Amino acid sequence: MSASGTEAWTREERDERRAWLRLARSPGIGPKSHARLRARFGGAREAVAALPRLLATGRWPGVELAPEDAVEAELEALAKVGGAILLADDPEYPPRLRALDDAPPVLAVRGRAELLAAPSVAIVGARNASHHGRLLAAQMARALSAAGITVVSGLARGIDTAAHEGALAGPGSTIAVLACGLDRAYPEENADLLERIARLGCVVSERPPGAPPRAEHFPRRNRIIAGLALGVVVVEAAPHSGSLVTARLALEAGREVMAVPGSPLDPRHRGTNRLLREGAHLVESAEDVLAVLAPLCARSPRAEPASAPETAPVAQERARAPAAAARGGAPTASSELAERLLAGLGTEPVAIDDLVRECQVEAAVIQDVVLELELEGSIERHPGNRIARRLG
């Protein structure tokens, strides 16, 4: 059965797909239970028909069959946003993800589904990323996308956002994996970015449309990120961050784990430095990542071009992506800009010119804010017109 060409499905195939989705949306039935039930009864329709009898025995506590009308509502909601479902036995289902023991039985997808099988690398990291971290993530993603590598990330603030923005500039594009419904942006400030990815890349979720982001869904989102990619690059990460969870899941799935080194004085680098001590590949550029991935890419299928030629507005949007890659939004006041600058600074000096380009404000405004931070003792200057957060 295929996620495309719905007009060619028989009635039995359509019923099977709806039963497959209904089983996946039934509380208490995870990916492994889903597979066991289908195998035991010979298909999803048969499993759905048998489930009420199984539940009546009382031996399946916590399991409840999802209502049939909820499935119809989900399919209608997906159609409204141009989405579709992929079942784990569909030809378009990403083969690397299918290899996981707990691969999602159903994926909701918007955009270029062919990217799911393309050579890809995940770039993840801290939400409260430094200026250097965001800049590096954007540059690395842009260069990888230019080389035809798809960049996978989770649409979070910081490193994820920078990676998506950078990757949109190239043909490799990007895949956003969500912990909520694919019609919802989390954080909300990334709503425009989500829509751009849906047009130029691909958006994926195992949650139904409208589903809110919940804490327990993020580790499951992270396993999809790790499962889709040939390897995971961690740019910045605190010792107990979700990015390290993604790296661990990638290692368990047999993927390559890479990390960018950083100053031990900055907490945002303690997680990445620990990964390096534990044997992760040290990478500092897209070239380093490509060297790690080269043997794997030779055995991985390439993404086909988009089915429709790129329109002028889309081409213009791609051209704007590099400029937006490291931009965090225009400040509304000098105090807000000062807060942003201080939050992004680490112990490694940053060129003030880089801050001007990233913040997209006039150099004089940045200089005024830098002076204020220097006078209050929050930062210190370094040779070469660079600044860094003051220790202590």
C-alpha positions as CSV (number, residue, x, y, z in Angstrom):
1,M,0.0,0.0,0.0
2,S,1.2,3.5,-0.8
3,A,0.7,6.8,0.8
4,S,0.2,8.3,-2.7
5,G,-2.2,7.5,-5.4
6,T,-5.2,7.1,-3.2
7,E,-7.5,6.7,-6.2
8,A,-5.9,3.3,-6.9
9,W,-6.7,1.8,-3.5
10,T,-9.3,-0.8,-3.2
11,R,-12.0,-0.6,-0.6
12,E,-10.1,-3.3,1.4
13,E,-6.9,-1.3,1.3
14,R,-8.6,1.9,2.5
15,D,-10.3,0.0,5.3
16,E,-6.9,-1.6,6.3
17,R,-5.2,1.8,6.4
18,R,-8.0,3.3,8.6
19,A,-7.8,0.2,10.9
20,W,-4.0,0.6,11.1
21,L,-4.4,4.2,12.1
22,R,-7.1,3.4,14.6
23,L,-4.9,0.8,16.2
24,A,-2.0,3.3,16.4
25,R,-4.2,5.9,18.1
26,S,-5.6,3.5,20.7
27,P,-4.3,4.4,24.2
28,G,-2.0,1.7,25.6
29,I,-1.0,0.3,22.2
30,G,2.6,1.2,21.4
31,P,4.6,0.3,18.3
32,K,5.6,-3.2,19.4
33,S,2.1,-4.0,20.5
34,H,0.8,-2.7,17.2
35,A,3.1,-5.0,15.3
36,R,2.3,-8.0,17.5
37,L,-1.5,-7.6,17.1
38,R,-1.2,-7.3,13.3
39,A,1.0,-10.4,13.2
40,R,-1.3,-12.4,15.6
41,F,-4.5,-11.7,13.7
42,G,-3.2,-11.3,10.2
43,G,-3.8,-7.6,9.6
44,A,-4.9,-4.3,11.2
45,R,-8.6,-4.8,10.4
46,E,-8.6,-8.3,12.0
47,A,-6.8,-6.9,15.1
48,V,-9.3,-4.1,15.5
49,A,-12.2,-6.6,15.3
50,A,-10.6,-8.8,17.9
51,L,-9.5,-6.1,20.3
52,P,-12.9,-5.7,22.1
53,R,-12.8,-9.4,22.9
54,L,-9.3,-9.2,24.3
55,L,-10.2,-6.1,26.4
56,A,-13.2,-8.0,27.8
57,T,-10.8,-10.5,29.4
58,G,-9.4,-7.8,31.7
59,R,-5.8,-8.8,30.8
60,W,-5.1,-5.6,28.9
61,P,-5.3,-2.9,31.5
62,G,-4.8,0.6,30.2
63,V,-5.7,-0.3,26.6
64,E,-8.7,1.3,24.9
65,L,-9.8,1.1,21.3
66,A,-9.8,4.5,19.7
67,P,-13.2,5.6,18.3
68,E,-13.6,5.2,14.6
69,D,-14.8,8.8,14.1
70,A,-11.5,10.1,15.6
71,V,-9.7,8.4,12.7
72,E,-11.9,10.1,10.1
73,A,-11.4,13.5,11.9
74,E,-7.7,13.0,11.8
75,L,-7.6,12.2,8.1
76,E,-9.8,15.2,7.3
77,A,-7.5,17.5,9.4
78,L,-4.4,16.1,7.6
79,A,-6.0,16.8,4.2
80,K,-6.7,20.4,5.2
81,V,-3.0,21.1,5.8
82,G,-1.8,19.1,2.8
83,G,-0.6,16.2,4.9
84,A,-0.9,12.4,4.6
85,I,-0.1,9.3,6.6
86,L,2.7,6.9,6.0
87,L,2.3,3.3,7.3
88,A,5.3,1.3,8.3
89,D,4.9,-1.0,5.3
90,D,4.4,1.8,2.8
91,P,7.2,2.0,0.2
92,E,7.7,5.7,1.0
93,Y,8.2,5.0,4.8
94,P,11.8,5.9,5.6
95,P,13.9,2.7,5.6
96,R,16.3,3.7,8.3
97,L,13.5,4.5,10.7
98,R,11.7,1.2,9.8
99,A,14.7,-0.7,11.0
100,L,14.1,0.5,14.6
101,D,12.5,-2.0,17.0
102,D,10.0,0.7,18.1
103,A,9.5,2.4,14.7
104,P,6.3,4.4,14.7
105,P,3.6,2.4,12.9
106,V,2.2,5.6,11.5
107,L,3.8,8.9,10.5
108,A,2.0,12.1,9.6
109,V,3.9,13.9,6.9
110,R,3.8,17.3,5.1
111,G,6.0,18.3,2.3
112,R,8.6,16.4,0.3
113,A,8.3,12.9,1.6
114,E,11.1,11.7,-0.6
115,L,13.6,13.5,1.7
116,L,12.8,10.8,4.3
117,A,14.9,8.3,2.4
118,A,17.7,10.7,1.4
119,P,21.1,10.7,3.0
120,S,20.6,12.8,6.1
121,V,22.3,14.0,9.3
122,A,20.7,15.3,12.4
123,I,22.0,18.6,13.9
124,V,20.8,19.2,17.5
125,G,21.8,21.2,20.5
126,A,21.0,23.7,23.2
127,R,17.9,25.8,23.2
128,N,19.7,28.6,25.0
129,A,22.5,28.4,22.4
130,S,25.4,30.8,22.2
131,H,25.9,33.1,19.2
132,H,28.8,31.0,18.1
133,G,26.8,27.8,18.4
134,R,23.9,29.1,16.3
135,L,26.3,30.5,13.7
136,L,28.2,27.3,13.4
137,A,25.0,25.2,13.2
138,A,23.6,27.4,10.4
139,Q,26.8,27.4,8.5
140,M,27.3,23.6,8.9
141,A,23.7,22.9,7.8
142,R,23.9,25.2,4.8
143,A,27.1,23.5,3.6
144,L,25.6,20.0,4.1
145,S,22.4,20.9,2.3
146,A,24.5,22.3,-0.6
147,A,26.2,18.9,-0.7
148,G,22.8,17.2,-1.0
149,I,22.6,16.1,2.6
150,T,19.3,16.6,4.3
151,V,19.4,18.1,7.8
152,V,17.1,16.7,10.4
153,S,16.2,18.5,13.6
154,G,13.4,19.2,16.1
155,L,12.3,22.8,15.4
156,A,13.3,23.9,19.0
157,R,14.8,27.2,19.8
158,G,18.5,27.7,19.4
159,I,20.6,25.1,17.5
160,D,17.6,23.4,16.0
161,T,16.2,26.6,14.5
162,A,19.6,27.7,13.2
163,A,20.1,24.2,11.6
164,H,16.7,24.3,9.8
165,E,17.3,27.9,8.6
166,G,20.7,27.1,7.2
167,A,19.6,23.9,5.5
168,L,16.6,25.6,3.7
169,A,19.2,27.4,1.6
170,G,20.3,24.2,-0.3
171,P,18.8,21.3,-2.3
172,G,19.3,18.9,0.6
173,S,16.7,21.0,2.5
174,T,15.6,19.9,6.0
175,I,13.2,17.7,7.9
176,A,11.5,19.0,11.1
177,V,10.4,16.2,13.5
178,L,7.7,17.4,16.0
179,A,6.6,16.2,19.4
180,C,3.1,17.7,18.7
181,G,0.7,17.6,15.7
182,L,2.3,18.7,12.4
183,D,-0.1,21.6,12.2
184,R,1.3,23.2,15.4
185,A,4.6,25.0,15.9
186,Y,6.4,24.6,19.1
187,P,7.7,27.0,20.1
188,E,5.0,29.3,18.6
189,E,7.7,31.8,17.4
190,N,8.7,29.2,14.8
191,A,5.3,29.1,13.1
192,D,6.6,30.8,10.0
193,L,9.6,28.5,9.9
194,L,7.3,25.5,10.2
195,E,5.4,26.6,7.1
196,R,8.5,27.2,5.1
197,I,9.8,23.8,6.0
198,A,6.4,22.3,4.9
199,R,6.9,24.0,1.5
200,L,10.6,23.5,0.9
201,G,11.4,20.5,3.1
202,C,9.4,17.9,5.1
203,V,7.6,18.0,8.5
204,V,7.0,14.7,10.4
205,S,5.1,13.7,13.5
206,E,3.8,10.5,15.0
207,R,1.2,12.5,16.8
208,P,-2.2,13.4,15.3
209,P,-3.0,16.9,14.1
210,G,-3.8,19.3,16.9
211,A,-1.9,17.3,19.5
212,P,-0.2,19.5,22.0
213,P,3.5,19.2,22.9
214,R,3.9,17.2,26.1
215,A,7.1,16.4,28.0
216,E,6.8,12.6,27.6
217,H,6.6,13.0,23.8
218,F,10.0,14.6,23.3
219,P,12.1,11.5,24.0
220,R,9.9,9.7,21.4
221,R,10.4,12.6,19.0
222,N,14.2,12.3,19.6
223,R,14.2,8.6,18.6
224,I,12.6,9.6,15.2
225,I,15.3,12.2,14.7
226,A,18.0,9.6,15.5
227,G,16.3,7.0,13.4
228,L,16.0,9.1,10.3
229,A,19.6,10.1,10.1
230,L,22.9,8.4,9.3
231,G,24.4,10.3,12.1
232,V,23.8,12.9,14.8
233,V,25.8,16.1,15.3
234,V,25.5,17.7,18.8
235,V,26.7,21.4,18.7
236,E,26.0,22.5,22.2
237,A,24.4,20.5,25.1
238,A,24.2,20.7,28.9
239,P,25.1,17.5,30.8
240,H,21.4,16.3,31.1
241,S,19.9,17.7,27.9
242,G,17.5,16.2,25.4
243,S,20.3,16.5,22.8
244,L,22.3,13.9,24.7
245,V,19.2,11.6,24.7
246,T,19.2,11.9,20.9
247,A,22.9,11.0,20.8
248,R,22.3,8.0,23.0
249,L,19.4,6.8,20.9
250,A,21.5,7.3,17.8
251,L,24.3,5.2,19.3
252,E,21.8,2.4,20.2
253,A,20.5,2.5,16.6
254,G,24.0,2.1,15.2
255,R,24.3,5.6,13.9
256,E,27.4,7.8,14.0
257,V,27.6,10.3,16.8
258,M,29.5,13.5,16.3
259,A,30.1,16.5,18.6
260,V,31.6,20.0,18.4
261,P,34.1,20.7,21.2
262,G,33.9,23.8,23.3
263,S,35.2,25.6,26.4
264,P,34.9,23.6,29.6
265,L,34.0,26.9,31.3
266,D,30.7,27.1,29.4
267,P,28.0,24.7,30.7
268,R,26.6,24.5,27.2
269,H,29.7,22.5,26.1
270,R,29.9,20.1,29.0
271,G,27.6,17.6,27.3
272,T,29.4,17.7,24.0
273,N,32.8,17.4,25.6
274,R,31.6,14.4,27.5
275,L,30.4,12.8,24.2
276,L,33.9,13.3,22.8
277,R,35.5,11.7,25.9
278,E,33.2,8.7,25.3
279,G,34.3,8.3,21.7
280,A,32.1,10.6,19.6
281,H,33.7,11.9,16.4
282,L,35.1,15.4,16.8
283,V,33.7,17.7,14.1
284,E,34.2,21.4,13.5
285,S,32.8,21.9,10.0
286,A,30.6,20.4,7.4
287,E,33.7,18.9,5.8
288,D,34.3,16.9,9.0
289,V,30.8,15.6,9.0
290,L,30.9,14.6,5.3
291,A,34.1,12.7,6.0
292,V,32.3,10.7,8.7
293,L,29.3,10.1,6.5
294,A,31.0,9.4,3.2
295,P,31.1,5.5,3.6
296,L,27.4,5.6,4.7
297,C,26.2,7.9,2.0
298,A,27.6,5.7,-0.7
299,R,25.1,3.0,0.4
300,S,22.2,5.4,1.0
301,P,19.6,6.4,-1.7
302,R,19.5,9.9,-2.9
303,A,16.4,12.2,-2.7
304,E,14.7,12.8,-6.1
305,P,14.1,16.4,-7.1
306,A,10.7,17.9,-6.1
307,S,8.0,16.8,-8.4
308,A,7.2,20.4,-9.5
309,P,9.7,23.0,-10.7
310,E,10.7,25.6,-8.2
311,T,8.6,28.7,-8.6
312,A,10.1,32.2,-8.5
313,P,8.7,32.9,-5.0
314,V,10.1,29.6,-3.7
315,A,13.5,30.4,-5.3
316,Q,13.5,33.8,-3.7
317,E,12.7,32.3,-0.3
318,R,15.6,29.9,-0.6
319,A,17.9,32.9,-1.4
320,R,16.7,34.7,1.7
321,A,17.4,31.6,4.0
322,P,21.2,32.3,4.6
323,A,20.5,35.8,5.8
324,A,17.9,34.5,8.2
325,A,19.9,31.5,9.4
326,A,21.4,33.2,12.5
327,R,18.8,35.9,13.0
328,G,16.8,35.7,16.3
329,G,14.3,38.5,15.5
330,A,14.6,42.2,15.8
331,P,14.7,43.6,19.3
332,T,12.0,45.9,20.5
333,A,14.1,47.8,23.0
334,S,17.8,48.1,24.0
335,S,17.1,46.2,27.3
336,E,15.7,43.3,25.3
337,L,18.7,43.4,23.0
338,A,21.1,43.5,26.0
339,E,19.4,40.4,27.4
340,R,19.6,38.6,24.1
341,L,23.3,39.4,23.7
342,L,24.2,38.4,27.3
343,A,22.2,35.1,27.0
344,G,24.1,34.2,23.8
345,L,27.6,35.1,25.0
346,G,29.9,32.4,26.5
347,T,33.4,32.5,27.7
348,E,34.8,32.4,24.1
349,P,35.2,35.9,22.6
350,V,32.8,36.8,19.8
351,A,33.5,39.5,17.2
352,I,31.1,42.5,17.6
353,D,30.8,42.5,13.8
354,D,29.3,39.0,14.0
355,L,26.8,40.2,16.5
356,V,25.8,43.1,14.2
357,R,25.1,40.7,11.4
358,E,23.3,38.2,13.6
359,C,21.0,40.7,15.3
360,Q,20.3,42.7,12.1
361,V,20.5,46.0,13.8
362,E,22.8,49.0,13.2
363,A,26.4,48.8,14.5
364,A,25.9,51.9,16.6
365,V,23.0,50.2,18.5
366,I,25.1,47.1,19.2
367,Q,28.0,49.3,20.4
368,D,25.7,51.2,22.8
369,V,24.4,48.0,24.3
370,V,27.9,46.5,24.6
371,L,29.0,49.6,26.4
372,E,26.1,49.3,28.9
373,L,26.9,45.6,29.5
374,E,30.6,46.5,30.0
375,L,29.8,49.2,32.5
376,E,27.7,46.9,34.6
377,G,30.4,44.3,34.6
378,S,28.6,41.6,32.7
379,I,31.0,41.3,29.8
380,E,34.7,42.0,29.1
381,R,36.4,43.1,25.9
382,H,39.1,41.2,24.1
383,P,41.6,42.0,21.4
384,G,40.2,42.2,17.8
385,N,37.0,44.1,18.8
386,R,35.6,40.9,20.5
387,I,33.7,40.5,23.7
388,A,32.8,37.6,26.0
389,R,30.8,37.0,29.2
390,R,32.7,37.9,32.3
391,L,33.5,35.0,34.7
392,G,32.4,35.3,38.3
